[in-house]
Amino acid sequence: MSWVAVAEYERLPVDRGVAALVDGRAVAVFRLADGSVYAIDHVEPFTGVPVLARGLVGSQDGVPTVASPLHKQRFDLRSGTCLDADASVATYAVAVTDGVVCVAAAPSALPETSPATTTDPSSSDRQEFTMTPAQIELVRTSFSSVEPIADAAAELFYSRLFEIAPETRPLFTGDMAAQGRKLMTTLGVVVRGLEGLDDLMPTVVALAERHVGYGVTAAHYEAVGAALLWTLEKGLGDAYTPDVADAWATTYGVLSDAMTTAAYGSATDSQLAS
């Protein structure tokens, strides 16, 4: 059996997942509080979106599970079986050698239900990125409330980003007001393209690859997401409901996973190197 080193065991978060690229497949790796480690496909089988590493870890009758952040279906981390629908994801053997977590290059068992893919033969190797209509509407409606205060929102965002991740400040050397306008314009493009995320992904991927040249690492994406959600909370006030927060977190999770995978191959590898 061939193995791929993923991360140092002690650097894996407890009861949370991380995404890694294992022999060309996106894999979600979970370290649980009892010390066990599991690996399953990162791609959620109902939508084809790579998000399972961001799911909520839990248990059902003693079975370790992760719930998809999209539609909350729970997957058995041991077998990959969905507990709430007729579907499954691939699982991978895991070994911890000299403090390093290694994942088998080939899955132990392939899922019975394949992830959703595009039906266009010319793009059959691309995944289909989707969100629920309710999530899209929440993101669009809330963003329309932020657009009239775009300059103030951008200023809030960068102030918060530099506060929680001061190492990002040197990455911005130009006119911050212009940078803020560019940020809000980009957000507007993404928000208006949510119903066709699959078509939007090439643009998002190209943006991620350009950011590598600016000195951006995969670790920075977590700080950017935290700053974005904080800014939305401040800008929307009482309108920032739990459902709105979840819709934006899902949106950013889908985009950041796609961007880090495209730019770095493995978010885990980039974090370990930073």
C-alpha positions as CSV (number, residue, x, y, z in Angstrom):
1,M,0.0,0.0,0.0
2,S,1.3,3.5,-1.0
3,W,1.0,6.3,1.6
4,V,1.0,10.1,1.4
5,A,2.2,12.2,4.4
6,V,-0.5,14.8,5.2
7,A,0.4,16.6,8.4
8,E,2.1,16.3,11.8
9,Y,-0.4,14.7,14.2
10,E,0.0,17.3,16.9
11,R,-0.8,20.1,14.4
12,L,-4.2,18.7,13.4
13,P,-7.1,20.5,15.1
14,V,-9.1,18.3,17.5
15,D,-12.7,17.5,16.4
16,R,-12.3,19.5,13.2
17,G,-11.3,18.6,9.7
18,V,-8.6,19.7,7.3
19,A,-8.5,19.3,3.5
20,A,-5.5,17.7,1.8
21,L,-4.7,16.5,-1.8
22,V,-3.9,12.8,-1.8
23,D,-2.8,11.4,-5.1
24,G,-5.0,13.8,-6.9
25,R,-8.1,13.4,-4.8
26,A,-9.4,15.9,-2.3
27,V,-9.5,14.2,1.1
28,A,-10.9,15.4,4.5
29,V,-8.8,14.3,7.5
30,F,-10.3,14.4,11.0
31,R,-8.5,14.0,14.4
32,L,-11.0,13.3,17.1
33,A,-10.8,14.0,20.8
34,D,-10.2,10.3,21.6
35,G,-7.0,10.4,19.5
36,S,-8.4,8.5,16.5
37,V,-7.9,9.8,12.9
38,Y,-10.2,9.3,10.0
39,A,-10.0,10.2,6.3
40,I,-12.9,10.5,3.8
41,D,-13.5,12.2,0.5
42,H,-13.7,16.0,0.9
43,V,-16.3,16.3,-1.8
44,E,-19.9,16.3,-0.7
45,P,-21.7,13.7,-2.9
46,F,-25.0,15.4,-3.3
47,T,-23.7,18.7,-4.8
48,G,-20.1,17.9,-5.8
49,V,-18.8,20.7,-3.6
50,P,-15.5,20.2,-1.6
51,V,-16.7,21.1,1.9
52,L,-16.8,18.0,4.2
53,A,-13.6,19.0,5.9
54,R,-15.5,22.1,7.2
55,G,-18.4,19.9,8.5
56,L,-19.5,19.6,12.1
57,V,-17.9,16.6,13.9
58,G,-20.2,14.6,16.2
59,S,-21.4,11.1,16.9
60,Q,-24.6,9.0,16.5
61,D,-25.0,6.0,18.8
62,G,-21.3,5.9,19.3
63,V,-20.5,6.2,15.6
64,P,-18.2,9.1,14.8
65,T,-19.7,11.4,12.2
66,V,-19.3,14.6,10.2
67,A,-22.3,16.7,9.1
68,S,-22.1,18.4,5.7
69,P,-22.1,22.2,6.1
70,L,-24.4,22.5,3.1
71,H,-27.4,20.3,3.8
72,K,-26.4,18.8,7.2
73,Q,-26.4,15.1,6.1
74,R,-24.2,13.1,8.5
75,F,-21.5,10.7,7.3
76,D,-20.0,7.8,9.2
77,L,-16.3,8.6,9.4
78,R,-15.5,4.9,9.6
79,S,-17.4,3.6,6.6
80,G,-18.3,6.8,4.6
81,T,-22.0,5.9,4.7
82,C,-24.5,8.7,4.8
83,L,-26.8,8.2,7.8
84,D,-29.5,10.4,6.4
85,A,-29.7,9.4,2.7
86,D,-28.8,6.7,0.3
87,A,-25.3,7.8,-0.5
88,S,-21.7,7.4,0.7
89,V,-18.2,8.8,0.2
90,A,-14.9,7.0,-0.1
91,T,-12.8,6.2,3.0
92,Y,-9.0,6.0,3.3
93,A,-6.8,4.0,5.6
94,V,-4.8,6.2,8.0
95,A,-1.6,5.6,9.8
96,V,0.4,7.7,12.3
97,T,4.1,7.1,11.8
98,D,6.7,9.0,13.9
99,G,4.2,11.6,14.7
100,V,3.1,12.1,11.0
101,V,-0.4,11.4,9.7
102,C,-0.2,9.4,6.5
103,V,-3.2,8.6,4.3
104,A,-3.4,5.7,1.8
105,A,-3.0,6.9,-1.7
106,A,-6.0,4.8,-2.9
107,P,-9.4,4.8,-1.1
108,S,-10.4,1.7,0.9
109,A,-13.8,1.6,-0.8
110,L,-15.3,3.8,-3.5
111,P,-18.7,5.4,-2.8
112,E,-21.8,3.7,-4.3
113,T,-23.1,7.2,-5.3
114,S,-20.8,9.3,-7.3
115,P,-20.5,13.0,-6.7
116,A,-22.4,15.3,-9.0
117,T,-20.6,16.5,-12.1
118,T,-21.4,18.8,-15.0
119,T,-23.3,17.3,-17.8
120,D,-21.4,19.3,-20.5
121,P,-19.1,16.7,-22.2
122,S,-16.6,19.5,-22.9
123,S,-16.2,20.1,-19.2
124,S,-16.8,16.7,-17.7
125,D,-13.7,16.9,-15.5
126,R,-15.1,19.9,-13.6
127,Q,-17.1,19.6,-10.5
128,E,-20.5,21.4,-10.2
129,F,-20.5,24.0,-7.4
130,T,-24.0,24.7,-6.1
131,M,-25.8,26.3,-3.1
132,T,-29.4,26.1,-2.1
133,P,-31.7,28.8,-3.5
134,A,-32.4,29.9,0.1
135,Q,-28.7,30.4,0.8
136,I,-28.2,32.4,-2.4
137,E,-31.2,34.6,-1.7
138,L,-29.9,35.3,1.8
139,V,-26.5,36.2,0.6
140,R,-27.8,38.5,-2.2
141,T,-30.3,40.3,0.0
142,S,-27.8,40.9,2.8
143,F,-25.2,42.1,0.3
144,S,-27.6,44.6,-1.2
145,S,-27.9,46.1,2.3
146,V,-24.1,46.4,2.5
147,E,-23.5,47.9,-0.9
148,P,-24.7,51.4,0.0
149,I,-22.0,51.5,2.7
150,A,-19.4,49.8,0.6
151,D,-16.5,52.2,1.4
152,A,-17.2,52.0,5.1
153,A,-17.5,48.2,5.0
154,A,-14.2,47.8,3.1
155,E,-12.5,50.0,5.7
156,L,-14.0,47.8,8.5
157,F,-12.9,44.7,6.7
158,Y,-9.2,45.7,6.3
159,S,-9.0,47.1,9.9
160,R,-10.3,43.8,11.3
161,L,-8.0,41.8,9.0
162,F,-4.9,43.7,10.0
163,E,-5.9,43.4,13.7
164,I,-6.3,39.6,13.7
165,A,-3.6,38.9,11.1
166,P,-1.0,41.7,11.2
167,E,1.3,39.7,9.0
168,T,-1.0,40.5,6.1
169,R,-0.5,44.3,6.3
170,P,2.7,44.4,4.3
171,L,0.9,42.6,1.4
172,F,-1.1,45.8,0.8
173,T,1.2,48.7,-0.4
174,G,-1.2,50.7,-2.7
175,D,-4.1,53.1,-2.1
176,M,-6.3,51.3,0.4
177,A,-9.4,53.2,-0.6
178,A,-9.0,51.9,-4.2
179,Q,-8.2,48.4,-2.8
180,G,-11.4,48.5,-0.8
181,R,-13.5,49.4,-3.9
182,K,-11.8,46.6,-5.8
183,L,-12.7,44.2,-2.9
184,M,-16.4,45.2,-2.9
185,T,-16.6,45.0,-6.7
186,T,-15.2,41.5,-6.6
187,L,-17.7,40.5,-3.9
188,G,-20.5,41.9,-6.0
189,V,-19.4,39.7,-9.0
190,V,-19.3,36.6,-6.8
191,V,-22.7,37.3,-5.2
192,R,-24.3,37.9,-8.6
193,G,-22.8,34.7,-9.9
194,L,-23.8,32.3,-7.1
195,E,-26.4,30.5,-9.2
196,G,-23.7,29.6,-11.8
197,L,-20.8,28.9,-9.5
198,D,-19.4,26.3,-11.8
199,D,-19.1,28.9,-14.5
200,L,-17.6,31.4,-12.0
201,M,-14.9,29.0,-10.8
202,P,-12.3,29.6,-13.6
203,T,-12.3,33.3,-12.6
204,V,-12.0,32.5,-8.9
205,V,-9.2,30.0,-9.6
206,A,-7.3,32.6,-11.7
207,L,-7.7,35.1,-8.8
208,A,-6.3,32.6,-6.4
209,E,-3.3,31.9,-8.6
210,R,-2.5,35.6,-8.9
211,H,-2.7,36.0,-5.1
212,V,0.1,33.5,-4.7
213,G,2.4,36.0,-6.5
214,Y,1.3,38.7,-4.0
215,G,2.6,36.5,-1.1
216,V,-0.8,35.2,0.0
217,T,-0.7,31.7,1.7
218,A,-3.5,29.3,2.4
219,A,-3.3,30.2,6.1
220,H,-4.4,33.7,5.2
221,Y,-7.8,32.5,3.9
222,E,-9.0,31.7,7.4
223,A,-8.2,35.2,8.6
224,V,-9.9,36.8,5.5
225,G,-13.0,34.7,6.1
226,A,-13.2,35.7,9.8
227,A,-12.7,39.4,8.9
228,L,-15.4,39.1,6.2
229,L,-18.0,37.6,8.5
230,W,-17.2,40.1,11.3
231,T,-17.6,43.0,8.8
232,L,-21.0,41.6,7.7
233,E,-22.1,41.3,11.3
234,K,-21.2,44.8,12.1
235,G,-22.6,46.2,8.8
236,L,-25.9,44.3,9.0
237,G,-26.6,44.6,12.7
238,D,-29.8,42.8,13.7
239,A,-30.2,41.6,10.0
240,Y,-27.2,39.4,10.5
241,T,-29.3,36.4,11.6
242,P,-27.9,32.9,12.2
243,D,-29.2,31.8,8.8
244,V,-27.5,34.7,7.1
245,A,-24.3,33.9,8.9
246,D,-24.5,30.3,7.8
247,A,-25.2,31.2,4.2
248,W,-22.1,33.5,4.1
249,A,-20.0,31.0,5.9
250,T,-21.0,28.3,3.3
251,T,-20.3,30.7,0.4
252,Y,-16.9,31.6,1.7
253,G,-16.1,28.0,2.6
254,V,-16.8,26.8,-1.0
255,L,-14.8,29.6,-2.6
256,S,-11.8,29.4,-0.2
257,D,-11.6,25.6,-0.5
258,A,-11.6,25.9,-4.3
259,M,-9.0,28.7,-4.3
260,T,-6.6,27.1,-1.9
261,T,-6.8,23.8,-3.7
262,A,-6.2,25.4,-7.0
263,A,-3.3,27.7,-5.8
264,Y,-1.5,25.4,-3.4
265,G,-2.8,21.8,-4.1
266,S,-3.4,21.2,-0.4
267,A,-4.4,23.7,2.2
268,T,-2.8,21.5,4.9
269,D,0.6,21.5,3.1
270,S,0.5,25.3,2.8
271,Q,-0.4,25.8,6.4
272,L,2.4,23.5,7.6
273,A,4.9,25.4,5.4
274,S,3.8,28.9,6.7
